[in-house]
Amino acid sequence: MLNSKKKLHEITYGFQFRNAVKKLPLGQIKYHFRNYKKYFNENLSKVNEKYFLETGAGSGIHTAILSFLVGKRNIIHSMDLLESNIKKINKFKKIYKLKNVSAYQHNFLNKIKTNIIYDFACCHNWVQHTALPEKCLKNIFDKIKIGGKFYISTYHENFFRFTIAFIARQIIKSNKRKMINYLIKNKNLIFKRDLSYYNNRNDIHFENLIDDFSTPYMFLTNYNRLKKFIEEHGFKSLTKNPKIDKIKFRDNHHLKMGFVKIKNKRKKNIKKCFVDIDNNYPIMKSNGSFKEINNLTQLLRKNLNKKSYDDCSKFLLKLYLLRAKMNKSKSQNKIINIINFLKEEIIKSK
Ligand SMILES: C[S@@+](CC[C@H](N)C(=O)[O-])C[C@H]1O[C@@H](n2cnc3c(N)ncnc32)[C@H](O)[C@@H]1O
């Protein structure tokens, strides 16, 4: 991985996880207990002598919760790219005396070095932030035993969250550290209320703005492509996919699936199942409205290129505020609103 990209991971996640290591709320613990049980389709509080792999573990919140759930009779290996995150996972270990957890610094673009074949592997909201998500998945699949289970949560394309992220990522300036400093500086100027006012604590918060706008990579997929990809690597689906058509105008939807491995497949050619939001996001070329959003974004990009970091940060904050205000709407109105907003900003930026 390029050093500059690793540095950018460090900047984004250093900020996102700056206060992450603390006693976890009971509600969050219970939510993830249910999540693990649902997507592994198994009562994990009853399993014994199993090996768990927590990938892209971040600050270790999910590792800690998994450890509470499976207890000391099982072993958890928790891995992440960044040394700063490994330190945080080790702090969680200390706070909660998690004797069954070992934390390792690892880049999943490379093969996993432990000589364990795992019974359960988790991939929670991170693989979309790597240069090659499919390669990372393949390296994880190779370390799951037959009969072993795999849970993934990732980003589903075409939701409003990603229209906003697409625009922001086209506009944001190249010095991300400087950009983040300006976003922090101007936050209260644009957000007259705390973002918790918008009543969607999972999706609408300042850390999410920083993550979506500045993370080095953002890849998106959908149920059909991801399911096909995972099944082609020897897995069978354990969970049902929701009907996306019914929820397509929502702000966001977390794509989550569970699988069981039924055979080992050593595939040489790795097919693509993710799209790169920054380079070829198909919806932006598809129909009238999205094409218009793309054209307006490119115009605005030209104008804001000439403006200061201060001006650019104010635009990005207003863009996120629009998402926050519209986040409960389930209608196409948000597309009309974003087009009007971009038109106004183009006039202001001239
Ligand atoms: C959005 S955070 C998610 C963290 C955690 N899974 C969670 O849901 O809170 C993305 C994480 O992926 C890690 N990451 C990104 N690329 C990686 C790679 N190639 N190998 C290992 N970890 C990686 C980052 O260091 C970061 O901790």
The ligand as an SDF file (V2000), in Angstrom:
LIG
                    3D

 27 29  0  0  0  0  0  0  0  0999 V2000
  -14.4180    2.4420    9.0370 C   0  0  0  0  0  0  0  0  0  0  0  0
  -13.1480    1.6410    9.9500 S   0  0  0  0  0  0  0  0  0  0  0  0
  -14.0780    0.2680   10.5630 C   0  0  0  0  0  0  0  0  0  0  0  0
  -13.5410   -0.2850   11.8400 C   0  0  0  0  0  0  0  0  0  0  0  0
  -14.4200   -1.3120   12.5410 C   0  0  0  0  0  0  0  0  0  0  0  0
  -14.5550   -2.5290   11.7800 N   0  0  0  0  0  0  0  0  0  0  0  0
  -15.7670   -0.7240   12.8340 C   0  0  0  0  0  0  0  0  0  0  0  0
  -16.7540   -1.1180   12.1800 O   0  0  0  0  0  0  0  0  0  0  0  0
  -15.8710    0.1510   13.7080 O   0  0  0  0  0  0  0  0  0  0  0  0
  -12.1080    0.9300    8.7010 C   0  0  0  0  0  0  0  0  0  0  0  0
  -10.9260    0.1630    9.2780 C   0  0  0  0  0  0  0  0  0  0  0  0
  -10.3340   -0.6150    8.2330 O   0  0  0  0  0  0  0  0  0  0  0  0
   -8.9380   -0.6450    8.4310 C   0  0  0  0  0  0  0  0  0  0  0  0
   -8.3020   -1.0180    7.1450 N   0  0  0  0  0  0  0  0  0  0  0  0
   -8.3530   -0.3340    5.9830 C   0  0  0  0  0  0  0  0  0  0  0  0
   -7.6510   -0.9900    5.0330 N   0  0  0  0  0  0  0  0  0  0  0  0
   -7.1730   -2.1110    5.6090 C   0  0  0  0  0  0  0  0  0  0  0  0
   -6.3640   -3.1910    5.1320 C   0  0  0  0  0  0  0  0  0  0  0  0
   -5.9340   -3.2370    3.8730 N   0  0  0  0  0  0  0  0  0  0  0  0
   -6.0570   -4.1760    6.0060 N   0  0  0  0  0  0  0  0  0  0  0  0
   -6.4710   -4.1220    7.2870 C   0  0  0  0  0  0  0  0  0  0  0  0
   -7.2520   -3.1350    7.7950 N   0  0  0  0  0  0  0  0  0  0  0  0
   -7.5840   -2.1320    6.9680 C   0  0  0  0  0  0  0  0  0  0  0  0
   -8.6300    0.7740    8.9010 C   0  0  0  0  0  0  0  0  0  0  0  0
   -7.3910    0.8610    9.5550 O   0  0  0  0  0  0  0  0  0  0  0  0
   -9.8150    1.0640    9.8230 C   0  0  0  0  0  0  0  0  0  0  0  0
   -9.5420    0.6930   11.1350 O   0  0  0  0  0  0  0  0  0  0  0  0
  1  2  1  0
  2  3  1  0
  2 10  1  0
  3  4  1  0
  4  5  1  0
  5  6  1  0
  5  7  1  0
  7  8  2  0
  7  9  1  0
 10 11  1  0
 11 12  1  0
 11 26  1  0
 12 13  1  0
 13 14  1  0
 13 24  1  0
 14 15  1  0
 14 23  1  0
 15 16  2  0
 16 17  1  0
 17 18  1  0
 17 23  2  0
 18 19  1  0
 18 20  2  0
 20 21  1  0
 21 22  2  0
 22 23  1  0
 24 25  1  0
 24 26  1  0
 26 27  1  0
M  CHG  2   2   1   9  -1
M  END
$$$$
